[in-house]
Amino acid sequence: MTAWPEPYTFGALPLPDGRTRFRLWAPSASPGLALLIEGRAPIALHPDAQGYAQADVDCGPGTRYRYRLGDGLTVPDPAARLQDGDVHDASIVTGADAYPWQHPGWRGRPWEETVLYEVHVGLAGGYAALRGRLPALADLGVTLLELMPLADFPGPRNWGYDGVLPYAPDTAYGSPDELKGLIDAAHGLGMGVMLDVVYNHFGPDGNYLPRYAAPFFRDDVQTPWGAAIDFRQAAVRRYFEENALHWLGEYRFDGLRLDAAHAIVGHEWLEELARHVRGQLPGRHVHLVLENDDNRASLLQAGYDAQWNDDLHHVLHHLLTGESHGYYADYARQPAQALAHCLEQGWLYQGQPSAHRGGRPRGEPSAHLPPSAFVLYLQNHDQTGNRAHGERLTRLAPTADRLRAAVALQLLAPQVPLIFMGEESGSQAPFLYFTSHADPALAQAVRAGRQREFADFAAFAGAGGAADPPDPNAAETFLRSHPWDAGHADAAGQWRAYYRALLHLRRQLLAPRLRGAQSLGALALGAHAAQARWRLNDGAVLTLYANLGGAREPLPAALAPRGDFADLLFESLPGAFDSLRAGSLCGDSAVYLLEYAP
């Protein structure tokens, strides 16, 4: 672990003597760089040999400030803890944490107990409104709330992945103390809170770093969002390492989900980040989760708890909907075998070539990893929002029975389940891609980019017709995405009862047995069905039979449950267990059995 003389290097940091230290990494700033403090004369800054410019000033919390570049452009602090308005406005000096934490002894919960719930804070009504939803989520069985990114973004509406000030929670959702109050209240209910962070790019509006810190980015590697961030630079690595500690320490988040880690060039920095975070926060359950299209199993043995499992999502989505366009094409061939492979080993792609990726190999072997190393979801912000019209599975699955079977498969599997906001009530509201860019040219570029990026999906075919996605910049697009739609109250209640029953079983009968669980194998049962088995840590055996096709599948005699072979844990369709014992697996059903150790 690197020993640093100060907890933070970047930003405006109050000193014990009442002054504030302003520190900016500006290795390529032209002459004339200055600190502008509201109501005072400009203070000239001169970067040192390492590129850092620093000034200790007699001022305290609440001070508004900017930096002026040599050409006269004024910019916010890239490590601002709070903004006075939006991403182009003044930054505000903040003091030491003064929030009156009610649950300071909270240390988190073990990862194997996790039931994730992904939520967009803006759609929930802001920090305070989301706090009001916590008791219902705790009652449902959620143990870890996952917030989509909060880093300050342009305008009041955004998914969060256009953030440009990674240290500043966006005030469109409320104040920093309201965010802390949300986290504190969750801890009081026995629930952790995880934050989605974006360390692979900055948004297109409000990122001024290239103007004075050009080495922050590489000139030889491009990502889908532009020049790659240069993690070869010590200052860049430290900027993001300190950012992680800022959220985990100042705000007491229980973990971080790293967006699109495959776009971070040099996975050795990801290992360094995990080591540093864990070394600085001993005694806490801090969860680090990756989104990584590269399927790098090695990272899951280097400080990361789990990875979002796109492979298992994609094969389940194909089985649920029949869709085979775009990246789903890789999972449409022998989907039952693919499902069995993912249930047994985690990923489908473990180094073999992907046709969708032009035959390039993808992934590393994952069979040695525990089931808890994989986050299992049926929907999330990407998989729902990156559709032309943001349809949820309630509108895409051909039958409710098939969707209920998939939900049962998900919530009782040893993998870590993730529920996307609204799933638990059977929401039929779309989740659409939305922004609020003030620049008309940028708003138009986003509209055009959405169509180009997903042109190979059938749902995006054509132009100027019904297939065109809604305008991301229109306020109506945001309003239509509210996940807790008021209609279908009876159906919503039934869905909530279904989720609550499954998660109660998970909490009572499975969670205590999941640490150390191991796969005992899986196999396909026909075209749309699979069986999978896991040995739990007390010797009990969990068995899944799942059929996500409409036709009944006969079972080989050796695979049918016999007599008192195991207790029925759950059947998604009444009579499905009796059918199993009679030698066939009902269509659109899932059955879990639990055989206790002798």
N, C-alpha and C positions, 0 to 999 in steps of 0.2 A: 504494500500500500504506500502510495506517495505521501510524504509528510509535507504539509503546506503550513506556512507560518500564519495564515489567516483563513477563516472559514470560506470567505468569498473574495474573488479577485475583481469581478465586474460589477458595475453599477454604482449607485449612490449609497454609501454605507455610513451610517452614523458612527462617530467615534466616542469613546468614553468621556472626552473633555467637552462634548457638546457640539463639536464641529462635524462636518460631513465630508467624507472622502469621495470625490468623484473620480472614477477610473474608466477609461475607454481604451480599447485596443484599436488603434488607428494606424497601422504600419504603412499605409499608402496615402495618408492624408497629405494634401498639398499645404504649403505655408498659409498661415492665416486661421488655422483651427482655433476655436475658442469655445469656452463654456459660457452660456448665457443663462444667468439666474434672474428671475423676474424682479424688476426694480433695482438692479445693480448694473454696474459697468461690465462689459465683457472681460473675461479672464482668459488671457492667451494660454494656449496649451502647446507643448512641444513633446511629441512622442520620443521615448528613449530608444536605446538600441534594440530592444525587444518589441518595440511598437506600442508600448503602453504610454498613454498620456494621463497625468494625475494632477489633481489640485485638492488641497484640504481647505475648506471654506467655513467660515463662522456662520452656519445656518443649520436648521434642524428639520424634523419631519414636517411635511406640508409644503416645503419649498418647491416651487415649480421651476423647471429648467429645461434647456435644450442644448444641443451642440450646433455651432455654426461652422460650416466648411469654408475652405478658402475662396470658393466662388460665391459665397453668400447664402447658400442653401442652408436652412435650419432643419435639424433632424432630431427625433427623439433618441433617448438612450436605448441601445439594443438590449440592455439588461435592466430596463425599467421595471420596477416592482408594481407600478401603478401609473395609469395614464389619466391626464386631465382631458377626457374626451376620447378621441379615436386615435388610430395609429399614426396620424400625421401631426398630432397635437403635442403639447408639452408633457414631459414626464414629471412625476411627483416623488419627492423623497419620502420614504416610509421609515418608521422607527422599528425598534425591536418588537417582537410579537407581544401584544398586550391583550389578546383575546382571553377571556376568563374560561379556560377549558374546564369542562365539568367532568371529564373522564380521562384525566392525565395518566392513569395507570394502564390504559388500553395498550396491549401489545400485539393485537391481531389474532388471527385464527390460522391453523395449519392449512396448507394448500389443498390437501385431500378433502377437506370439508366444503370446498368452494362450490357455490352455485352463483354464477355471474349473471348480472342484469345490465345490459348496455342501454344507456339512455342519453338523449340529447337534452342538455339542460334548458336550452331556449324553448324547445317544444314542451317541456315540463312546466314552463312558466317562470323559470329562474331559480336561483338557489333556494330562496325561501319557500316557494311553492313546491319544489321537489322535496324539501324537508318534510312538508306535510304529507307526502305520499309514502314516507319511509315505513310507518307502522304497518300499512297494508302489504308492502313488499316483504317485511320481516315475517309477517303472518303467512305469506305465501310460501316462504322457505328460502328466500334470497339471502345469501351470506356475504356477498361482495358486489357492491354497486360499481359499475364501470362508466365513468363520464367520458363522453366524446371530448375532443380537445377544447381547452379553455383559453389558450394563449391568444392574446389580443389580436383580433382580425378586423378587416375593414368593414364598417357598417354594423347594423344590429343583427343581421341574419347570415349565418354561415354554418356549414358542417363543422368547421373548426380546423380543417386541414389547410386553410389559407392563412394561418397565423404568422405574424412577423415579429412579435415581441414575446419570446417564449417564457419570460419570467412574470409577465403581467396577466392576471386573470381578467378576461373581458368584462367590463362593467355593464355591458348590455344585460347581463344575467343578475347583477346585484353587486354588492360591495365585497371586498376581501373578507370582512368579518362575517358576512352572510354565508360565504363559502365555508369558512371555518365552522360556523354554526351548523351547516349541513353535515359536515364530516363528524363533528362532535356528537350530534344527535344520532347519527348512524352508529357510532361506537357505543352509545348508550343502549342501543337495541341489539347489540351483539353483531353488528354488521360492519364490515370494512368498506373502504372506498378506494377504488383504483382510478388512475387518470391515464387517458390515452395521450401520449406525447409524440411530437413529430420532430425527429432529429435528422431527417433525410432531405428536407428542403424548406425553404421559406415561401410564403405566398407571393403572388405577383404584384400586390399593391402595398407599398409601405416598407419594403425591404431596401434600406439605404446602405447596407453593408458594402456592396461593391464600390461605392463612391469613396470610401476611406479605409476599407479593410479588404482590398482585392484578394489577398492571399487566403481569405476565408473560403474561397471557391477554387476549384481546379479548372484549368483551361484545356485539359486533355480527356476529360470524362464527362459525358452528358447523361442526365437522367430524364425521365418524362417531364420533369418540371424545370429543366435547364441545367446549368453547370453544377456538377456534384460538389458537395461540401468537402473540404480538404481536411480529413482527419489526420493527415500527416503532421499538421501544425499543432504544436503543444498548446497554444492558446485556444485553438478551436476545440480540442479535446477537453480542455479544462472548462470552457464555456458551457458545454453540455453536461459534463460531470457535475458541475456546480448547480446547473439547472435541475438535475435529478434530485440532488440533495435539498434544493430549495423547496420543491413540492413535497418531498417525503418528510422533511424536517419542519419547515415553517408552517405548512398546512396539515401535516400529519396524515398525508395519504398513506394507504397501506400497500401500494404497489403502482407499477407503471406498465402500460402496454405500449411497446415501441412500434409505431406505424412503419410499414414497408421497410423493414430492416435490410431487405435485399438491395435497396438503393443506397445503402451506406457502404462505400467502397472501403474494404479492409475490415474483415470481421474481427481482426485482433483487437480493434478498439471496443467492440461490443463486449468482449471478454474483460477488457480493462475496466469498462464501466461497471460491470457486474461485481468485479472484485472490489472496486472502490466503494460502491454503494453499500455492499454488505459489510465491508470493513468499518465504515463510518456509523453504521446503525446496528450494533450488536444487541441481542436480546429482544429483537422485534421480528415478527413474521412479516417480512417485506417480500412481495411477490413481483417478479419480473417476467413478463410475457412478451413474446415476439409475434409480429406478423412477418412472415419471411417466405416469399415464393420460392426461395432456393432450397427449402426443406433441409436445412443444415442441422442434422442430429447432434453434431459435435457441440453446438452452442447450448443444447439442453443438458449437457454434462459440464458446462462451464459457467454455471451461476444463474441460468435461466430456468424457471419452473416449467414453462410450457410454451407451446406455439399454437396459434389458431390453425385448425386443421381444414384447410381448403379442400384437400382431396376427399375427405369423408363428406364434407358438405356437398361437393359437386356430384358425387355419385348418388347421394340421397336426393338431391334436387332432381336429377335425371329420373330416378325411380318414382319420385312423387309427381312429376309434371310431364315426363316424356321429352323435355327439351334437350336438344342435342346440338344446338348451334354454338358458335364461339368456343370458349374453353370447355364447355360441356361435351364437346365431341370426343375428347380424350377419355370420357367416362361412360360413353354410350355403348361401347363394345364390351360384351359380357359383364353387365353391371352387377349381377349377383356375385360373381367372383371378385369384382372390385370391392364390393361392400364387405365381403368376408375378409379380404386381404386387409382393408383398413381397420376393421374391428379387431383383427388379430395383431397387426403390426404397426398401426398408426397411420402411415402414409401409403398411398399407392405408388407414388413416384419416389424411388429410392436410388436413383442413378440411371434409370433407363431413359431412352429418348422419348420426348413428347412431340407428337405430331403437330399439335397446336402451336408449339414453339419452334416449328421448322426442323424438327428432328434433333434438337439440342438435348443433351442429357440433363436431367433435373433430379436433385435430391441426393441424400445419403442414407444408408441403411438405418432403419429405425426400430427393428423388431426387439432390440435389447432394452428399449426405453419403457418405463412404466406407463400404464394407461393414463395416469394423471399428467403426463407430459403433453397431452393433446387436448385442446379446447374444442368441444363438439357443439356445433350450432346448426340449426336449420335455416336461420336468417340472421343477418347482421346489417349494419349500415351500408356496406359495400354491395353485398349480394342482393339487397332489395333496392337500394337507391341507384345502383348502376344498371337500371333497366329504363326503358323509354318512359314508362309510366309508373314506376315504383311499386308494381303490384306485389302484394304479400301472398303467402302460400294459401291463405283462406280463399283467394280468388284463382289460384293456379292449380291447386290439387283437385283432381276430378271428383273425389268423394271426401266427406268429413271423416269417414272411417280410416281412410288411408293416412290423412294428416294426423289423426289421433294415434295411429300405430307408430308413426315416425316420432311423435312427441314422446310416447312411452319409451321407444328405443333410446332416444336421446337422454331423457331425465333419469333413467335407471342404469345406464351404462357406466362402467368405471371411469371413463373419460370425464373431464370437467365440463359440465354443461353451461352454455351461455344462452340466455333468453334475451331476445331483442324486444325493446319496449313495445308493448301492445300485443305481443304474442299471447301473453297469459290471459287476455280477454278476447282472443279471437278477432282482433282488430281487422277491419277490411279497408281502413284508410291507407292510401299509398304513403310510401316514404320517398319523397322526391329530392333531387339535388337542388339546393337553394343557396343563393348568395345575395349580397346587397352592395355590389360595386357601384361607386359614385361615378366612375369614368365610363361614359357610354361605349367607347371603343373597347375597353376591357370586358364590359358586359357582353358585347356582341362576340368578342373572341371566345368567351366561355360558352356561349350558345353554340357557336360553330364547332368548337372543340369537342363538346359532348357528342355531337353527331359523328364526327370523324372517329373518335376513340372506339365507339361501339358499332361501327358500320357493318361488321360481320355478324351482328345479331339480327335475326329475322325481325325482331320487334322494332328495329330501327330502320328497316328497309324503306326506301322511297324518300321523297322530300316534299315538303309543303303540304302534306296530308295528315291523316290521323296518327301516323307513326311518329311525327315530330314530337320530341319530348317537350314538356312545359318549359316556359321561359324560366331559367334558374333565378333571374334577378327580379322577377315579379313577386310582390308580397303575397299574392294569392297562392303561389307555389308553396311557400312556407306554411300558410294557414291550412292548406289542404293536407299537410303532412302530420297533423295532430294525431297521435297514435291512439288516444283513448276516446274514440268517436262515441258520440252519445247514443247512436242507434243500436238496435239489436241487444237490448238490455238483458233479455232472458238468455240469449246465446252467450253473452259475455259472462254472465254469472255461471253458466255451465262450464265454460272454458276455465274460469278461475278455480272452480271446484275441482276440475280435472287436474290442473297443475298443482293445486294444493295437496291433493291426495297423493300424487306421484312424489312430490318433494318431501312429504311427510314420511313416506316409505324410505326414501333415500336417506333422510336424516336419521331415522330410527334404526334401520336394518342394514344399510350399506355404508354410510360414512364412517362409522367406527372400524370397518373392516377394510377400507380402501388403501391405507398405507401399506405398500409391499404387495399389492395385488399383481397377479401375473396371468397372462393369457395362456389358456390351455388349447388354443387352436380355434379355427373357424372354417366353415366350408359353405359353398353355395348349395341351395336346395331348389333346383329349377332355375327359371329365367329371372325371377324377381325376388327371391327369398334366400335367407341365409340363417345358419345357426352359428352361435359363438358361445364360448365358455371361458370363464375366468376363475382361478383359485384366489380366494380372498385371504387376508392375513391370519385368520383363525382356522384355516383349512376348509371353510365352507366353499361351495362351488356355485357360482351364478351362471345360469344358462339362459340364453336368449334365442327365441325362434321369431323371426320377423319375415313377413310376406308383404311387400309393397306393390304387389300386382293384384288384379281383380280375381284371378283364377285360383282355385284351391290347388295346393301342391301336395302330392302324396309323399309320405315320409318313408325312407328305408326303415325296416323293422328295427334295426340296431339303433336308430336315432330317436325313435318314439319313446316318450317317458313311460316307465313301467311301474305299475302299482304305486307304492309309496316312495318311488325313487327320489322325489323332491317335493317340497311344498310349493304351491302356487304363490308366487309373489305378486304378480299382476297380469291381467289379461285386458287388452285394449278393446276387445270385442267379446260380449257375453257368449259363452259356449266354445270359445277358441281353445281353451285347455282341454275340454272333453273331446273336441275334435282331434287334438294332438294325440291323446291317449288312444283314440280310435285309429290313428295312423295317417292323418292328413292335417295340413296347415291351412287354415281358412285364409281366403284372400283378404287383403287390407287389414291385417291384424299383427299384433306383437304380443308375445307371451314371455314372461320372465319366470323362471323357477329358481328356488334357492334350496340347495341341498346342504344341510348342516353337517359339520364335521362330526364323526362318531366320537 
